[in-house]
């Protein structure tokens, strides 16, 4: 695989009871950062994996029923996480941004999509279809805010399902194949079903040879992967498919146990992010 630069950066956070994310967790509210992958391809530019939170989320959740989303998951967006401030703080050259890769269309993953409306959007057709269908209440119940993704971006969509299938290196086992987003084997989208319609992760190898699997919301913590401990059924049934969710978690657990070199990164786990930064400052 062509190696890429990678940083895993926080952009906003929300709070909700830990027990909703892992069986046997605490009833106390816990902060869950929204992490964004900044992927620097050696010749194609910089790609973002999701966008984290953005002030657009606050605007989109002003009316009812969308406000229910904000009530159930209170959001914090600091001054340093405003778009231009966030880019400057992390020395991200906006002119080098080449595309947005969407793990899935929940609000905390696409709140900043409009900032990249002129660029290609790599996503699952099933996820975009879900975003554009159903009633407003039904979409909110499934964590979807259609206003966050301008309709014009649909024409820029490049669907995972249409990309060529490529084998994954053994470091990603039991995951064996991914979809080649750029046609050069550098970024391979991996379907991780169960959390919601059109939920995918991303496999790649960093410049220093670290294999990485960004797993979105297939789990909320590294501990859930290590212990093969899913959320309670009420959580997984609310937005997705419990049986498929648990099958995906079992695969991630297998990968964790048998591939010590593989970094599996959930989108809301600060401990996993800290471990990665400890071993790979770049």
C-alpha positions as CSV (number, residue, x, y, z in Angstrom):
1,X,0.0,0.0,0.0
2,X,1.2,3.5,-0.7
3,X,2.0,5.1,2.6
4,X,0.3,8.3,3.8
5,X,0.8,10.9,6.5
6,X,-1.8,10.8,9.3
7,X,-3.0,12.8,12.2
8,X,-6.0,12.0,14.5
9,X,-7.4,15.3,15.8
10,X,-10.2,16.3,18.0
11,X,-12.9,18.7,16.8
12,X,-15.6,19.2,19.4
13,X,-17.2,16.7,21.8
14,X,-20.5,15.6,23.3
15,X,-21.6,14.1,26.6
16,X,-23.9,11.2,27.3
17,X,-24.0,8.3,29.8
18,X,-21.2,5.8,29.4
19,X,-23.6,2.9,29.8
20,X,-25.1,3.7,26.4
21,X,-21.8,2.9,24.7
22,X,-20.6,-0.2,26.6
23,X,-22.4,-2.9,28.5
24,X,-22.0,-2.4,32.2
25,X,-20.7,1.2,31.9
26,X,-21.4,4.0,34.3
27,X,-24.7,5.9,34.3
28,X,-22.6,9.1,34.7
29,X,-22.2,11.4,31.6
30,X,-18.8,11.0,29.9
31,X,-17.1,13.3,27.4
32,X,-16.7,11.8,23.9
33,X,-14.5,13.8,21.6
34,X,-15.2,13.8,17.9
35,X,-12.0,12.8,16.1
36,X,-11.1,13.7,12.6
37,X,-8.5,11.9,10.4
38,X,-6.2,14.2,8.5
39,X,-4.6,12.1,5.8
40,X,-1.8,13.5,3.7
41,X,-1.4,11.6,0.4
42,X,2.0,11.9,-1.2
43,X,0.6,13.3,-4.5
44,X,-3.1,13.8,-4.2
45,X,-3.4,16.3,-1.4
46,X,-5.0,16.1,2.1
47,X,-8.2,14.2,2.8
48,X,-10.3,14.4,5.9
49,X,-12.0,11.4,7.4
50,X,-15.2,12.9,8.8
51,X,-15.4,16.5,10.1
52,X,-16.2,16.3,13.8
53,X,-18.5,19.0,15.2
54,X,-19.0,22.4,13.7
55,X,-21.2,25.4,14.6
56,X,-23.4,24.2,11.7
57,X,-24.6,21.5,14.1
58,X,-26.0,24.1,16.5
59,X,-27.8,25.8,13.7
60,X,-29.2,22.6,12.3
61,X,-30.5,21.6,15.7
62,X,-32.4,24.8,16.4
63,X,-35.8,23.7,15.1
64,X,-37.9,20.9,16.4
65,X,-37.7,17.8,16.0
66,X,-33.9,18.3,15.3
67,X,-33.5,20.0,18.7
68,X,-34.0,16.5,20.3
69,X,-30.6,15.5,18.9
70,X,-28.9,18.4,20.8
71,X,-30.9,17.6,24.0
72,X,-29.9,14.0,24.1
73,X,-26.2,14.6,23.3
74,X,-25.1,18.0,24.6
75,X,-22.3,19.3,22.4
76,X,-19.2,21.4,23.2
77,X,-17.5,23.3,20.4
78,X,-14.6,25.5,21.6
79,X,-13.3,28.6,20.0
80,X,-10.2,26.7,18.8
81,X,-12.5,24.2,17.0
82,X,-14.1,26.8,14.7
83,X,-13.2,25.9,11.1
84,X,-10.5,28.5,10.3
85,X,-9.1,28.4,13.9
86,X,-8.9,24.6,13.8
87,X,-7.1,24.5,10.5
88,X,-4.6,27.1,11.6
89,X,-4.0,25.4,15.0
90,X,-3.1,22.2,13.2
91,X,-1.3,23.8,10.3
92,X,-3.7,22.4,7.7
93,X,-3.5,24.1,4.4
94,X,-7.1,24.6,3.2
95,X,-5.9,24.9,-0.4
96,X,-4.5,21.4,-0.2
97,X,-7.7,19.7,0.9
98,X,-8.7,17.2,-1.8
99,X,-11.7,15.4,-0.5
100,X,-13.9,14.3,2.4
101,X,-14.2,10.6,3.4
102,X,-17.4,10.0,5.3
103,X,-17.6,7.0,7.7
104,X,-21.4,7.5,8.0
105,X,-23.8,10.4,8.1
106,X,-24.5,11.0,11.8
107,X,-24.3,14.6,12.7
108,X,-21.1,14.4,14.7
109,X,-19.3,13.0,11.7
110,X,-20.5,15.4,9.0
111,X,-21.3,18.7,10.8
112,X,-18.6,20.4,8.9
113,X,-19.4,18.9,5.5
114,X,-20.5,22.3,4.0
115,X,-17.0,23.6,4.5
116,X,-15.9,21.1,1.9
117,X,-18.8,21.3,-0.4
118,X,-16.7,22.0,-3.5
119,X,-14.6,18.8,-3.1
120,X,-15.4,15.1,-3.8
121,X,-17.2,13.3,-1.1
122,X,-16.4,9.6,-0.7
123,X,-19.2,7.8,1.1
124,X,-21.6,4.9,1.1
125,X,-24.5,5.1,-1.3
126,X,-26.6,3.4,1.4
127,X,-25.7,6.1,3.9
128,X,-26.5,9.0,1.6
129,X,-29.8,7.4,0.6
130,X,-30.7,7.2,4.3
131,X,-29.8,10.9,4.8
132,X,-32.1,11.9,2.0
133,X,-35.1,9.7,2.8
134,X,-37.8,9.4,5.5
135,X,-39.4,12.0,7.7
136,X,-37.5,14.6,9.7
137,X,-38.4,12.9,12.9
138,X,-37.3,9.5,11.6
139,X,-34.0,11.0,10.5
140,X,-33.4,12.6,13.9
141,X,-34.2,9.3,15.6
142,X,-31.4,7.7,13.5
143,X,-28.9,10.6,14.2
144,X,-29.2,12.2,10.7
145,X,-29.4,15.9,10.0
146,X,-29.9,16.4,6.3
147,X,-29.2,20.1,6.5
148,X,-25.5,19.4,7.4
149,X,-24.7,18.0,4.0
150,X,-25.7,20.5,1.2
151,X,-27.8,18.8,-1.5
152,X,-25.3,19.9,-4.1
153,X,-22.7,17.6,-2.6
154,X,-24.7,14.6,-3.8
155,X,-23.4,15.2,-7.3
156,X,-19.8,15.1,-5.9
157,X,-20.3,11.8,-4.2
158,X,-18.1,8.9,-5.1
159,X,-19.5,5.8,-3.6
160,X,-17.6,3.1,-1.8
161,X,-19.8,0.5,-3.3
162,X,-18.6,1.5,-6.8
163,X,-14.9,1.5,-6.1
164,X,-12.7,-1.5,-7.2
165,X,-12.2,-4.2,-4.6
166,X,-8.6,-4.7,-3.4
167,X,-7.1,-7.3,-1.0
168,X,-6.0,-6.0,2.4
169,X,-2.5,-6.8,3.8
170,X,-2.5,-9.6,6.5
171,X,-2.1,-7.0,9.2
172,X,-5.8,-6.2,8.9
173,X,-7.1,-9.8,9.2
174,X,-9.8,-11.0,9.6
175,X,-10.7,-8.1,7.2
176,X,-9.6,-9.3,3.8
177,X,-10.8,-6.8,1.2
178,X,-11.5,-3.1,0.9
179,X,-12.6,-0.6,-1.7
180,X,-9.9,1.4,-3.4
181,X,-11.0,5.0,-3.1
182,X,-8.2,6.7,-5.1
183,X,-7.3,3.8,-7.5
184,X,-3.8,3.4,-6.2
185,X,-4.2,1.2,-3.2
186,X,-3.5,3.9,-0.6
187,X,-6.9,4.3,1.0
188,X,-9.2,1.3,1.3
189,X,-12.7,1.6,2.6
190,X,-13.8,-1.3,4.7
191,X,-17.5,-2.1,5.4
192,X,-18.2,-2.3,9.1
193,X,-22.0,-2.9,9.3
194,X,-24.3,-2.7,12.2
195,X,-24.1,0.8,13.6
196,X,-26.3,2.4,11.0
197,X,-27.0,2.3,7.2
198,X,-23.8,2.7,5.2
199,X,-21.2,2.5,8.0
200,X,-17.7,2.0,6.8
201,X,-14.1,2.3,8.1
202,X,-10.8,3.1,6.4
203,X,-7.6,1.1,6.1
204,X,-4.2,2.5,5.3
205,X,-0.5,2.4,6.2
206,X,1.2,5.5,7.6
207,X,4.6,6.8,6.4
208,X,6.4,5.0,9.2
209,X,4.7,1.6,8.3
210,X,1.9,1.6,10.9
211,X,-1.2,-0.1,9.7
212,X,-4.3,1.8,10.8
213,X,-8.0,1.0,10.7
214,X,-10.3,3.9,11.4
215,X,-13.5,2.2,12.6
216,X,-15.9,5.1,13.0
217,X,-18.6,4.2,15.4
218,X,-18.3,0.4,15.1
219,X,-17.4,0.9,18.8
220,X,-17.0,3.9,21.0
221,X,-13.8,2.8,22.8
222,X,-10.7,0.7,22.6
223,X,-11.8,-1.1,25.7
224,X,-14.9,-2.4,24.0
225,X,-12.7,-3.9,21.3
226,X,-10.2,-5.5,23.7
227,X,-13.0,-7.0,25.8
228,X,-15.5,-7.7,23.0
229,X,-18.0,-5.8,25.0
230,X,-20.8,-4.2,23.0
231,X,-23.3,-1.5,24.0
232,X,-26.6,-2.6,25.4
233,X,-29.1,-3.9,22.9
234,X,-31.3,-0.8,23.3
235,X,-28.5,1.4,21.9
236,X,-27.6,-0.8,18.8
237,X,-31.3,-1.5,18.0
238,X,-32.1,2.2,18.1
239,X,-30.1,3.2,15.1
240,X,-28.8,0.0,13.5
241,X,-28.8,-3.8,13.5
242,X,-27.7,-5.5,16.8
243,X,-26.7,-8.8,15.2
244,X,-24.5,-7.2,12.6
245,X,-23.1,-4.7,15.1
246,X,-21.9,-7.5,17.3
247,X,-20.5,-9.5,14.4
248,X,-18.4,-6.5,13.4
249,X,-17.2,-6.0,17.0
250,X,-16.2,-9.7,17.1
251,X,-14.1,-9.1,13.9
252,X,-12.5,-6.0,15.5
253,X,-11.8,-8.0,18.7
254,X,-10.1,-10.7,16.6
255,X,-8.0,-8.2,14.7
256,X,-7.0,-6.6,18.0
257,X,-5.9,-9.9,19.6
258,X,-4.0,-11.3,16.6
259,X,-2.5,-8.2,15.0
260,X,-0.4,-6.4,17.6
261,X,0.9,-3.9,15.1
262,X,-2.5,-2.7,13.9
263,X,-3.9,0.5,15.3
264,X,-7.7,0.3,15.5
265,X,-9.1,3.8,16.1
266,X,-12.7,4.4,17.2
267,X,-13.9,7.9,16.4
268,X,-14.7,8.8,20.0
269,X,-12.0,7.2,22.0
270,X,-9.4,9.6,23.5
271,X,-7.4,6.7,25.1
272,X,-6.8,5.1,21.7
273,X,-5.9,8.5,20.2
274,X,-3.4,9.0,23.0
275,X,-1.8,5.6,22.5
276,X,-1.4,6.4,18.8
277,X,0.2,9.8,19.4
278,X,2.6,8.2,21.9
279,X,3.9,5.9,19.3
280,X,3.6,8.1,16.2
281,X,3.8,11.8,16.7
282,X,3.4,12.4,13.0
